Each structure stands twice: as structure tokens, then as C-alpha cells.
């Protein structure tokens, strides 16, 4: 079939048209989408286009959705009846540009609020970011902030555009305990939440598992693929635990049209990712379905903003290192990340 004027390629291009606007030297038009999808097995390309359109329709955060998120922060503060004179919108992220762009946009939306965007400690600290995936970055930055905070700082509110349930739950526990040690009330607030509990447990009552999935998690059947077998062998040879597979078919997909369609994406993205990912990157925490804190197939998130895409997303969405792959959403990477890719 011809993808020259495929409607879904055109639809996807409209969704992502503002991605990294002004930074890329090419248009994210329908031809761009076609070039990306044609790298996959022809038998899967139709499904990849349909499911990518479905996911990005709901989980690509353009200017309008980001504006709604920022307005929700100001609504929250106004309901708390907190004076903006006593609030610092913390602009101290060590890496990445999303935080500063969000804060610049926030200040432009509410010029009448006397919003302080800096690193000066005031009574209330507001931390804003686009995503909480594993949560490692926000845990470190809030922990550092708390340890350096003077005694008059009473509360820290973190607002994230999208949070993944496992990292969110753990991060809330960690920062709450740190806050209690220093007498600071810390809250983590999320605008949208995605379920990513990759857990199968055994107990006296039998097998239990989470019922909803919002991330890619390959099923046991994929373990028979030669590329996957070799990948698992390499990881276990380095001392890693055996990979965890999805072992049930009773899940409900949170972001795809169905679990059946999600499994087509899981297989296509995993196998393509295994072909293009350098072994050196695997050793440094980057896996075919995205960065993760422990050896795995990868985190498997599938969302993006107009500013950037997370490295926890499958690398087939963003990988543009060398000439091995043409990405749908080329990622703005830090120097540290580039070293890890080598």
C-alpha cells in the first residue's frame, strides 16, 4: 500500500507539527511520518500508524494542553489563598530546558501575579516539570533543595504534567520523609497519571497483577524471538536478574486502542530497538524501550510535549544518533546522554 497520502500520516504530522519548533531543520510533515514508519515490517505499518495517532492524540502535550496544565497550578494556589510574594517558582534544574520553558510560559500567562522565577528561597517553593517517569531526577533535585533550605521555608509543591504511577508513589514517599526530617511539607501533584506497574505477584490466593497498563511491556511470547533471546542472555551474563515479561492477556490498555494492538507495537518497537541500540548504551541504562533505572526491556513510556520527548520512551521514537535510524520525534539530548550513547 502507498503511504504517500496516507491519512494517518497526515493526522500524526498535524499533532506533532509544533514539536521543537524553531530547533529542527526539517518539517514534521506527512512525508516525515512516512519515512519513519516505513522502517518497520510492512505488515505492522498500518497498526503502527493507527496506534501512534491514537496515543499522540491523547498523550502529546501541545501548547493548548500545556497552558491548561499551567493554569491549573495557578488555580490551585489561588484556592490556597497564598500570596505570590511569598512563592518561588524554582528555576534550578541542572539539565534540560523544559522547566525553564514552562516557567517562562507561566509568567507570560499571568503577568498580574508577580511571579518570582528564580532560585531564591521564599516561604513556599513551587517546582514545575513536564514529567515524572522513574522519578530519580525530581527526587534528587527536591532533596538537594530541602537540604539547602533556610528554616523559614515551610512547603514545597511539585507539579508535573504527566506522572507514571510507580515512580510517583515511590517519589512521594521519599520526599515526604525528607520533608518531615526538615520540617517542610512536600507534595507531589500530577496533572495526568499513567499506570506502569509491571508486577506479577504470587500469594496464597494465587497470582495477582495490575489490571491497567499505560506503558509498553513485552509478553512472554516475545521471549522466543532470537534477538530477544540474545538480549536476555547478554543481560544475565552481566549479573542481571531474568527479564520480567507480561504473562497475562486480561490487561486493559490505558493508552492504546486495545491490548492486542499494544502487543503489535511492543513487538515492532522492541525488535527494531534491539537492532539499533549499541551494547555500550545498554550497559549505561538505556534499553530498547527507553531508559530505566534497572536492567529491563526499558521503561516503555509513550508520550511527548512540544518541548521534547523523554528518553524513557522507546528509542524508535527518538533515536537519531548516527545513521542507523530515522526518528519520529528527534530528541534534544544533553552532553551526558550523548556520552552514554557511545
C-alpha positions as CSV (number, residue, x, y, z in Angstrom):
1,X,0.0,0.0,0.0
2,X,1.2,3.6,-0.7
3,X,1.8,5.9,2.3
4,X,2.3,9.0,0.1
5,X,-1.1,10.4,1.2
6,X,-2.0,8.1,4.0
7,X,-4.5,9.9,6.2
8,X,-3.0,8.8,9.4
9,X,0.5,10.0,8.4
10,X,-1.1,13.4,7.8
11,X,-3.1,13.3,11.0
12,X,0.1,12.5,13.0
13,X,2.0,15.2,11.4
14,X,-0.7,17.7,12.4
15,X,-0.4,16.6,16.0
16,X,3.4,16.9,16.2
17,X,3.7,20.0,13.9
18,X,4.9,22.2,16.8
19,X,7.4,19.8,18.2
20,X,10.7,21.6,19.0
21,X,9.5,24.4,16.7
22,X,12.4,26.6,15.6
23,X,15.0,23.9,16.6
24,X,14.7,21.4,13.8
25,X,16.0,21.9,10.2
26,X,13.1,20.0,8.6
27,X,9.3,19.9,8.7
28,X,7.5,17.2,10.6
29,X,5.1,16.7,7.8
30,X,3.3,13.6,6.4
31,X,6.4,12.6,4.4
32,X,8.4,12.7,7.6
33,X,6.0,10.3,9.3
34,X,6.0,8.0,6.3
35,X,9.8,7.9,6.2
36,X,9.7,6.9,9.9
37,X,7.1,4.2,9.7
38,X,8.5,2.6,6.5
39,X,11.5,1.4,8.6
40,X,9.2,-1.2,10.2
41,X,8.0,-4.5,8.8
42,X,5.3,-3.7,6.2
43,X,2.8,-6.0,7.9
44,X,2.9,-3.8,11.0
45,X,3.0,-0.3,9.5
46,X,-0.8,0.2,9.3
47,X,-1.2,-0.7,13.0
48,X,1.8,1.5,14.0
49,X,0.3,4.5,12.3
50,X,-3.2,3.9,13.7
51,X,-1.9,3.3,17.3
52,X,0.6,6.2,17.2
53,X,-2.1,8.5,16.1
54,X,-4.4,7.3,18.9
55,X,-1.7,7.6,21.6
56,X,-0.4,11.0,20.5
57,X,-4.0,12.4,20.1
58,X,-4.3,11.9,23.9
59,X,-0.7,12.0,25.2
60,X,1.1,14.6,23.1
61,X,1.0,17.8,25.0
62,X,0.8,20.8,22.7
63,X,0.6,24.5,23.6
64,X,-3.1,24.3,24.5
65,X,-2.7,21.3,26.8
66,X,0.4,22.8,28.5
67,X,-1.5,26.1,29.0
68,X,-4.3,24.2,30.7
69,X,-1.7,22.5,33.0
70,X,-0.1,25.8,34.0
71,X,-3.5,27.4,34.6
72,X,-4.3,24.5,37.0
73,X,-1.3,25.4,39.1
74,X,-2.3,29.0,39.5
75,X,-5.9,27.9,40.3
76,X,-4.5,25.6,43.0
77,X,-2.5,28.4,44.5
78,X,-5.4,30.9,44.4
79,X,-7.6,28.4,46.1
80,X,-5.0,28.1,48.9
81,X,-5.1,31.9,49.1
82,X,-1.3,32.0,49.1
83,X,0.4,35.4,48.4
84,X,2.6,35.2,45.3
85,X,5.1,37.5,47.0
86,X,6.0,34.5,49.2
87,X,6.3,32.0,46.4
88,X,9.4,30.9,44.5
89,X,8.8,29.2,41.2
90,X,12.0,27.2,41.3
91,X,14.2,27.6,38.2
92,X,17.2,25.5,39.2
93,X,17.0,22.3,37.1
94,X,20.5,21.0,36.4
95,X,19.8,19.6,33.0
96,X,17.2,20.0,30.2
97,X,15.2,23.1,29.2
98,X,11.6,22.0,29.8
99,X,11.4,23.5,33.3
100,X,12.6,27.0,32.3
101,X,10.3,27.0,29.2
102,X,7.3,26.0,31.3
103,X,8.1,28.8,33.9
104,X,8.6,31.4,31.2
105,X,5.3,30.4,29.7
106,X,3.6,30.5,33.1
107,X,4.9,34.0,33.8
108,X,3.7,35.2,30.4
109,X,0.2,33.8,31.0
110,X,-0.1,35.6,34.4
111,X,1.7,38.9,34.3
112,X,-0.5,40.3,37.0
113,X,0.5,37.7,39.6
114,X,4.0,39.0,40.4
115,X,5.5,35.5,39.8
116,X,9.1,35.1,41.0
117,X,11.0,32.7,38.7
118,X,14.4,32.2,40.3
119,X,16.4,30.2,42.9
120,X,15.8,32.5,45.9
121,X,14.3,30.7,48.9
122,X,10.9,32.0,50.0
123,X,8.2,30.5,52.3
124,X,6.6,28.4,49.6
125,X,8.6,26.7,46.8
126,X,6.9,25.6,43.6
127,X,8.7,23.1,41.4
128,X,7.3,22.6,37.9
129,X,8.3,20.0,35.3
130,X,6.9,18.2,32.3
131,X,7.2,14.6,33.5
132,X,7.9,12.2,36.4
133,X,8.9,8.8,34.9
134,X,11.3,6.9,37.2
135,X,11.2,9.9,39.5
136,X,15.0,9.9,40.0
137,X,15.6,13.5,38.8
138,X,12.8,15.1,40.9
139,X,13.8,13.1,44.0
140,X,17.4,14.3,43.7
141,X,16.6,17.9,43.0
142,X,14.0,18.3,45.7
143,X,16.3,16.5,48.2
144,X,19.1,18.9,47.4
145,X,16.7,21.9,47.7
146,X,15.5,20.8,51.1
147,X,19.0,20.2,52.5
148,X,19.9,23.8,51.5
149,X,16.7,25.5,52.5
150,X,16.6,28.0,55.4
151,X,14.3,27.5,58.3
152,X,11.6,29.8,57.0
153,X,10.8,27.6,54.1
154,X,7.5,25.8,55.1
155,X,6.3,23.9,52.0
156,X,7.3,22.7,48.6
157,X,4.7,21.8,45.9
158,X,5.9,20.0,42.8
159,X,3.6,20.0,39.8
160,X,4.3,17.6,36.9
161,X,2.4,17.5,33.6
162,X,2.4,13.7,33.4
163,X,3.4,11.2,36.1
164,X,3.9,7.4,36.0
165,X,2.3,5.7,38.9
166,X,5.2,3.5,40.1
167,X,7.7,6.4,40.2
168,X,5.1,8.8,41.6
169,X,4.2,6.6,44.5
170,X,7.8,6.0,45.4
171,X,8.8,9.6,45.0
172,X,6.0,10.8,47.2
173,X,7.2,8.5,50.0
174,X,10.8,9.5,49.6
175,X,10.3,13.3,49.5
176,X,7.7,13.2,52.3
177,X,10.2,11.5,54.6
178,X,12.9,14.0,53.7
179,X,10.5,16.9,54.3
180,X,9.4,15.5,57.7
181,X,13.1,15.4,58.7
182,X,13.5,19.1,57.9
183,X,10.0,20.4,58.9
184,X,8.9,21.1,55.4
185,X,5.6,19.9,54.0
186,X,6.2,18.5,50.5
187,X,3.5,17.5,48.0
188,X,3.8,16.0,44.5
189,X,0.9,16.9,42.3
190,X,0.3,15.5,38.8
191,X,-1.9,16.7,36.0
192,X,-2.2,13.4,34.2
193,X,-1.2,9.9,35.5
194,X,-0.2,6.8,33.7
195,X,-0.3,3.3,35.1
196,X,3.1,1.5,34.8
197,X,3.0,-1.2,37.4
198,X,4.9,-4.1,35.8
199,X,4.2,-6.5,38.6
200,X,3.0,-10.1,38.8
201,X,2.9,-11.4,42.4
202,X,2.2,-14.8,43.8
203,X,0.5,-15.4,47.1
204,X,-1.6,-18.0,48.9
205,X,-4.6,-16.8,46.9
206,X,-2.9,-17.3,43.6
207,X,-1.5,-14.9,41.1
208,X,-2.3,-11.2,41.2
209,X,-1.4,-8.4,38.8
210,X,-2.3,-4.8,38.0
211,X,-5.3,-4.6,35.6
212,X,-4.3,-1.5,33.6
213,X,-1.2,-0.7,31.6
214,X,-0.1,2.6,30.1
215,X,3.4,1.5,29.1
216,X,5.0,-1.0,26.7
217,X,5.8,-4.3,28.4
218,X,6.6,-7.3,26.1
219,X,4.7,-10.5,26.6
220,X,6.2,-13.9,27.3
221,X,5.7,-15.0,23.6
222,X,8.4,-12.4,22.5
223,X,11.0,-14.3,24.6
224,X,11.2,-16.8,21.7
225,X,12.4,-14.2,19.3
226,X,16.2,-14.7,18.5
227,X,17.0,-11.1,19.1
228,X,15.2,-11.1,22.4
229,X,16.8,-14.4,23.5
230,X,20.3,-12.9,22.7
231,X,19.5,-9.7,24.6
232,X,18.3,-11.5,27.7
233,X,21.4,-13.8,27.6
234,X,23.7,-10.7,27.4
235,X,22.0,-9.1,30.4
236,X,22.0,-12.2,32.6
237,X,25.7,-12.8,31.7
238,X,26.4,-9.4,33.3
239,X,24.7,-10.4,36.5
240,X,21.2,-9.0,35.9
241,X,18.1,-10.8,37.1
242,X,16.0,-12.5,34.4
243,X,13.8,-10.1,32.5
244,X,10.1,-9.7,33.5
245,X,7.6,-10.5,30.9
246,X,3.9,-9.7,30.8
247,X,2.2,-13.0,31.5
248,X,-1.5,-12.2,31.2
249,X,-3.9,-11.2,28.5
250,X,-6.5,-9.7,30.8
251,X,-5.0,-6.3,31.0
252,X,-6.8,-3.2,29.8
253,X,-4.6,-0.8,27.8
254,X,-4.7,2.8,29.1
255,X,-3.2,4.5,26.1
256,X,-3.7,2.1,23.1
257,X,-6.9,1.1,21.5
258,X,-6.6,-2.5,22.9
259,X,-4.0,-4.8,24.4
260,X,-3.9,-6.8,21.2
261,X,-2.9,-3.7,19.2
262,X,-0.5,-2.7,22.0
263,X,1.3,-6.1,21.6
264,X,1.8,-5.4,17.9
265,X,3.6,-2.1,18.9
266,X,5.6,-3.8,21.7
267,X,7.0,-6.4,19.3
268,X,7.7,-3.9,16.4
269,X,9.3,-1.3,18.7
270,X,11.3,-3.9,20.7
271,X,12.8,-5.7,17.8
272,X,13.7,-2.5,15.9
273,X,15.2,-1.1,19.1
274,X,17.3,-4.1,19.6
275,X,18.8,-3.7,16.1
276,X,19.8,-0.1,16.5
277,X,20.9,0.2,20.2
278,X,24.6,0.0,20.9
279,X,25.7,-2.5,23.5
280,X,27.6,0.2,25.3
281,X,24.3,2.2,25.9
282,X,22.6,-0.9,27.4
283,X,25.4,-1.1,29.9
284,X,24.6,2.5,30.9
285,X,20.9,2.2,31.5
286,X,19.4,2.8,28.0
287,X,17.3,-0.1,26.7
288,X,15.3,-0.7,23.5
289,X,12.1,0.6,25.1
290,X,13.8,3.5,26.8
291,X,15.9,4.5,29.8
292,X,15.3,2.6,33.0
293,X,16.8,2.5,36.5
294,X,17.3,-1.3,36.4
295,X,18.1,-3.7,33.6
296,X,14.9,-4.4,31.6
297,X,13.4,-4.0,28.2
298,X,13.1,-0.4,29.0
299,X,10.6,1.9,30.7
300,X,8.2,2.0,27.8
301,X,6.5,5.4,28.1
302,X,4.8,6.8,25.0
303,X,4.1,10.5,25.3
304,X,5.8,13.8,24.4
305,X,5.4,17.5,24.7
306,X,6.0,20.3,22.2
307,X,9.4,20.8,24.0
308,X,10.9,17.4,23.9
309,X,10.4,13.6,24.3
310,X,11.6,11.7,27.3
311,X,14.5,9.2,27.0
312,X,12.2,6.7,28.8
313,X,10.3,6.4,25.6
314,X,11.2,3.6,23.1
315,X,14.2,4.6,21.1
316,X,12.5,4.1,17.8
317,X,10.5,7.2,18.5
318,X,13.5,9.5,19.1
319,X,16.9,7.9,18.3
320,X,18.9,10.0,15.8
321,X,22.5,9.1,16.8
322,X,24.4,8.3,13.6
323,X,22.7,7.0,10.6
324,X,21.1,3.8,12.0
325,X,17.6,5.1,12.4
326,X,15.3,7.9,11.3
327,X,13.2,9.2,14.3
328,X,9.6,10.4,14.5
329,X,10.4,12.9,17.3
330,X,14.2,13.6,17.4
331,X,15.2,14.2,21.0
332,X,17.2,17.1,22.3
333,X,19.9,15.4,24.3
334,X,22.4,16.6,26.9
335,X,26.1,16.1,26.6
336,X,25.9,13.5,29.3
337,X,23.3,11.5,27.4
338,X,25.4,11.6,24.2
339,X,28.4,10.2,26.1
340,X,26.1,7.3,27.4
341,X,25.0,6.5,23.8
342,X,28.6,5.9,22.7
